[in-house]
Amino acid sequence: MSAANKTAQLPRLLSRATKLATPATARLAAIRASARQFSTVRVSATPSVRVQQRYAKPNRALRQYSSKSYPDHQIVGMPALSPTMTQGNVGQWQKSVGDKIEPGDVLVEIETDKAQMDFEFQEEGYLAKILAPTGTKDLSIDSPVAIIVEDEADVAAFADYTLDAAKSEAKPAEPAAQPAPPAQAESAPATPACRDQAGTKRRPGTMAKEKGIDLKQVKGSGPRGRIVKADIESYVASGATAKAAPAAAAAPEAPAAKAPAAAKAPAAAPTATSAGFTDIPLTNMRKVIAERLTVAKSTVPHYYLTQNITMDNVMKLRKSLNEAANGVYKLSLNDFIIKAAASALRDVPEVNSSWQGEFIRQHHHADIAVAAATPAGLITPIVKTCDAKGLKSISSEVRDLVARARANKLKPEEFQGGSFTISNLGMFGISSFSAIINPPHAAILSVGTTETRLVLDESSEKGFKAVENMSVQLSADHRVADGAVGAQFLKAFKGYLENPLTLLL
């Protein structure tokens, strides 16, 4: 190549080298800027398309622009108020349509798998529509329950808003250019595709499904008996679907009719029959109790140990402390039992453990779950760090937790977790019973009533004496604590109750 040709090509080569030297990040930024400009133009040209979608995790709310000329709003979903909650029931609404909502206000009461809890909304706005009235049951997590708007003037626009509209808006928008997947009817002849008036390619199977037609009832006129579009249209024109129409229409109406009925019946009402029995609907709590106890009894290898304890010294100390309290506090025998169990767990930490599948977790503090009966079912509020608390603190905390448990006002952290469980049926006159372990706890202590018994006493003139006796039984998980370990726990527990002054050390 001549020198003149090389000189002529020099500018072109320099230009190419300059382009190659441009950093890739700069070119990528230019491409993104161009894409944003194109997206903005597209949205402004079609304002009816949903252009914003945001999830507010604390409230399970979806902020969006409606495609049906509704103002900007949030769809509030059923919240997950406990880690094990998969569905919930709607209790009493604390706000009415049109009410202003401040962050932290209680919006509605939700019945979870454990208790009835307050759902606190964490954003500001106005309640525009209640989609799940009081009494609605078995709503899965994130199912729409209400509509929230920012401006009070927008509330009236949602008077005719329906649950179906909320569900359709909550679904992600499908790309316009994405063709619908072909639908094939089971055990039906192969059908060629046809096109509708808009030119969209559709199969007769899809048309039949939309019109509620059973392809087995349609006679095909195409090659080898295939069903074509004309066969579907002829079948519809003949009125053969008239009989099936009422039945098909009844199905979608059933869910819609469920909401008004639920609004009239806030609580599950027993169903009386003429057969001499009553069917009582299950609450979420009862379902969870049934499930967890069935799993515990069938999968946890239980063993049982029984111990009799003389309670005379405890009863004397309790009486003395209550008299000195001057009404400031009132200790119960159960308070002494909880404290003695916590002290025994400190001495035998193997029992203060939980089964975690791949390992055993040994807890550093005695967080004792106390079984409490409520109108809705059994719940176990937790008295934390009992080993570090005195009798007065334990007594006060137990009373508060049980009262709030029966009023369905416990927080999730107040009844979930723990390291040991106590179930006391002594106040019902039960002498002894075998309790089911509360997984993942390693053990549960069942406590019976205190009874007067005669025992041998060589120091007495009669040769015997009357004592107050209490029977307890330990149900333990053999995977975590062997029988000898359980026996050591009961020995320590008995020692603290028969010499209760050691609890004050």
C-alpha positions, 0 to 999 in steps of 0.5 A, a space after each residue: 500500500 502506497 504512502 498516499 493511501 495510508 495517509 488517506 485512511 488515517 482519519 478513519 482509523 483514528 475515529 474507529 479507535 476512539 469509539 473502541 476506547 469509549 468505556 462500556 459503562 458509558 455506552 450502557 448508560 446511554 442505552 438505559 437513558 434512551 430506554 427510559 425516554 421511550 418508556 416515559 413516552 409510552 406511559 404518557 400516551 396510554 394513561 389508562 395502563 397501570 404505570 406504578 406497582 409497589 408493595 408495602 411489606 408491613 401492610 401487605 398493600 399494593 399501590 397501583 393505578 387502576 385500569 378502570 379510571 379509579 384514582 390511585 389507591 392501595 389494595 390492603 391484603 390479609 397480613 401474616 401476623 404470625 410465622 405459621 399463619 397461612 390464612 386468617 379470619 376477619 374479625 371486627 372492623 375498627 374503621 368505617 368507610 371514609 374514616 381517616 387512618 393514621 400510622 399505627 391505627 388498628 384497622 381490623 381484628 384478624 383471627 390467626 392460627 393462634 389468637 385474635 390480633 389487631 392489624 395495625 396499618 402503618 400508612 396514612 390515608 382514608 378507608 375507601 372500601 371494605 372488601 372482606 366484611 366481618 366474619 369472612 373466613 379462611 382468607 389466604 395471605 395477601 387476599 384483598 381485604 380493603 382499599 386505602 386512598 390518599 385523598 378523602 375526595 377519592 373515597 366516593 369513587 370506590 362505592 361500586 368497587 368489587 372484590 373481582 376488580 381488586 383481584 384482577 388488578 393485583 395480578 401482574 399485567 400480561 405482555 400485549 404481544 404474548 400469545 395465549 397458550 393453546 388449550 386442549 380438551 382432555 380426551 377430545 379429538 384434535 382440533 385445528 386452530 381458528 381465528 376470531 373477529 380480531 384475528 386472534 388465533 384460537 382453538 375450538 377447545 378454548 372456545 368451548 371452555 369459555 362457553 361452558 361446552 363439553 366437547 364430548 357432546 359436540 359432533 365434529 364435521 372436520 377431517 377425521 371427525 375433528 371439531 372445528 369452529 363451525 361445530 362450536 357455533 352450531 352447537 351454541 345456536 342449537 340451544 344445547 347449552 341452555 340446560 347447562 347454563 344455570 349450573 355453570 352460572 351458579 358456580 361463580 355466584 357461590 363465592 360472591 354470595 359467601 361474603 354477605 352471609 359471612 357479614 351476618 354471622 361474625 362467628 362460626 355458628 353451630 349447625 343444628 340438624 334433625 339427626 340429633 347432633 350439631 356440627 360446629 365449624 372449626 376455627 383457625 386455632 382449633 385447626 392448628 391445635 389439632 394439626 400440631 398435637 397430632 404431629 407431636 403425638 405421632 412423631 415425638 417419642 414420649 416417655 413419662 415419669 411421675 413424682 409425688 411431692 409434699 406441699 405442706 412447706 410451700 403452703 405455709 410459706 405462701 400463706 405467710 408471704 400473702 399475709 405480709 403483702 397487705 394486698 399488694 400481691 397474691 401468690 398462688 401455688 402455680 407461681 411456686 411451681 413455675 419458679 421451682 421448674 425454672 430452678 430445676 431447669 437451671 440445675 438440669 439444662 438438658 431438659 431446658 432444650 429443644 429438638 431442631 432436627 439436625 441438632 439440639 438447642 440448649 437454652 440459657 434461660 428458662 422461658 416457661 410456656 404456661 398452658 391457658 384455656 380460652 374460649 377459642 382453645 388452648 394457648 401457651 403464653 410465655 413467662 420469659 427468664 423465670 430463672 432470673 425473676 422472683 415470685 412476685 414478678 412471675 405472679 404478676 406476669 402470669 396474671 397479665 398474660 393469661 388475662 390477655 390470652 383470654 381476651 385474644 390480645 397477646 402479641 405473637 412473641 408472647 406465645 411463640 417460642 419458649 423452652 419448657 411447658 407447664 400444664 396445670 389442671 389441679 384447679 379442676 380437681 384432676 389428680 394426675 394426667 399425661 400431657 402431650 409435648 409442645 414441639 420443639 420443647 423437650 418436655 412438658 410438666 403436667 400438674 395435678 391437684 393437692 390432696 390430703 393423704 395419710 403417711 407413716 410417721 414414726 415420730 407421731 403417737 398415732 404412727 401416721 400423719 396427714 400431709 398435702 400431696 401433689 402428683 406431677 408427671 413429666 412427659 419428655 422427648 427421648 430424642 433430647 433427654 434420656 430417662 435418667 435426665 428426666 428423673 434428675 429434673 423431677 428430683 430437683 423440682 421436688 427438692 425446691 418445693 419441699 424446701 421452698 426457702 431455697 427458691 428465695 436464694 
